[in-house]
């Protein structure tokens, strides 16, 4: 079987292009995957640590509240009118902060002398719960392990001993938290799950689940989970782990010293890596026209090369028959043509590789909001200043954006960022530039506008934002700072600093306002 030179050149060129494209995309995918995994692990670790710190502070403050109550109770517990005062104290503890689902006061003999709510019908009975017995026995501040009460509730009992001035033990005051019912601790730990499969759960020191988005999982034993084992060893950190449901998770975990619990914040690895897959698909689709163009050029070149070489091959055959040695010696000239083909192929592959690298690393669009990124911002402002074009800068920032992320989650926070980007496009003109400057900070470049005109645009955007329901289901506000070239300054760095200082003043002056040269609204 004879293979023509044209087809051979095309085959080698196609193989080289495919291998180069595969190598570039494979390297980009691996780097992007590693970055996303590392970022997700760190995000979950920080989030779990934040919840752990909040919970630790909660228990400290709760014990302080009970300590103050115990001191107050000690001053009147032996008085003749103590019964009414004890009842009022339990009602105060129950309703003042809504920390506890129920509150009790027990005397030194273990008899319950006051409760809230009254429907518990426990006054006059002996304290016989697991947490209560522990508190009576230890005679010190106690946060019990989770246990099942006689009513079938999974609870923890927090108590503080009552001593008189002579340090005689008078009893205790304590409150119960029902782990499957609404209370402050439930709000801190039990409501952190998202639609993409990410969620938070809490385990006690023995590896039992205390809080979980699926209440049927509460009290399950999960001590065989590697992350839970680290928490049982009082460790904090992050790890990739396959959970008990056989799902590959990226987990951050943090230990709560006060009670020996552990918080785990995790996200499915498959969900975390979706942006990498999307980026690879977009890069391949973007590279495809360049690939086809390169192949078309190579086909033309191979045709030009193959035609004279084919004629030369025929001439060589005829020359051999005629024994024309001088003509045969000329056949060696084909080697030069092969060298030229190699150079052309090398050039084409180098061209494609440069384009792939350019698409991968020099994109000018923010992937989340589809606004231009900071690279475009820098290039455009430099171009306008070089040309002496007047323009204004509006640097704006979402007020309390961290609260949006903490309250509704980062996926909702991303939707809020896209919501702001859409509103920016609505107020911008065709030649204006909308840019994501970083995080929740954005920039409007308004060509041929002075400070006052830019202020009106910023105010229009601000009023639109504050009166439009955002994706988080609530209204958000923005603050903005404005400067203009060349009236404010002709130095680009000072121009951005001036706008940034105005933004800083807007934030410190109460937020939800635009500031330019001291003007406020």
Order of alpha helices (4+ residues) and beta strands (2+ residues): alpha-alpha-beta-beta-alpha-beta-beta-beta-beta-alpha-beta-beta-alpha-beta-beta-beta-alpha-alpha-alpha-alpha-alpha-beta-alpha-alpha-beta-beta-alpha-beta-alpha-beta
